[in-house]
Amino acid sequence: MIDLDHQTPEGDPQLDWRDGTIPVSTRFDDPYFSLAGGLAETRHVFLAGNDLPARLAAGFHVAELGFGTGLNLLALAQIAAQPIRMTSFEAYPMGVAQLEQAHAAFPELADLAAQLRTGWGSPQIRVGQVTLDLVLGDVADTLPAWQGRADAWFLDGFSPAKNPQMWDDAIMAQVGLHTAAGGSFATYTAAGHVRRALGRTGFEVNRQPGFGGKRHMSVGRMPDRDISGA
């Protein structure tokens, strides 16, 4: 077990709360999910953007940059009808009490959220049909060291304008290298430099209508052939 309730100052998520339920990172001056509806945003951007649940099958592997409150995991678990895997990379994990406060905004996910909090700190956490591996630390170090490949990516770090390191060319290149042939990504941002970086990794990148007040979001698909040569 990893004690995620007693973080070092470097790993503390540094939260403020809007309306008592919406966590806001004071480190990055950015909310963890949309003020217009976090669960609806997750379903629009990350689930529909990756054509889920239609593509889900036993052993399907989702990877994520930015675990945050675990909302994307919970929404994924709600639609998963067969065992799948998820690997999420997070530098500043919340404690159980912080998760519980954030999860209170989503009562329809209460049972799944309780499973997440019960397993919090374990090497693997089972939430519904999803088995989660939470990888802690700076993604610039942890993603290159990861041995897996994802069938779908949730790119959900804080805004590129607020957290540019998460979205730099080197990290986006690693996303491409760790994507299976035919794999996909979805993200709420339509920032040009992010789209271009992902395109250079081999993704066929497109814009789609964004959620709420966002005009566009970005999605992409890796060709079915394995371009890495691996």
Secondary structure as UniProt FT lines:
FT   TURN            4..5
FT   TURN            9..11
FT   STRAND          15..18
FT   TURN            19..21
FT   STRAND          22..25
FT   TURN            26..29
FT   STRAND          30..31
FT   TURN            35..36
FT   HELIX           38..42
FT   HELIX           43..47
FT   HELIX           48..50
FT   TURN            51..55
FT   TURN            58..59
FT   STRAND          61..65
FT   TURN            68..69
FT   HELIX           71..79
FT   STRAND          84..90
FT   HELIX           96..103
FT   TURN            104..105
FT   HELIX           107..109
FT   HELIX           110..119
FT   TURN            120..121
FT   STRAND          125..127
FT   TURN            128..129
FT   STRAND          130..136
FT   HELIX           139..145
FT   STRAND          150..155
FT   TURN            160..162
FT   HELIX           164..167
FT   HELIX           169..177
FT   STRAND          179..187
FT   HELIX           192..200
FT   TURN            201..202
FT   STRAND          204..209
FT   TURN            212..213
FT   STRAND          216..221
FT   TURN            227..228
//
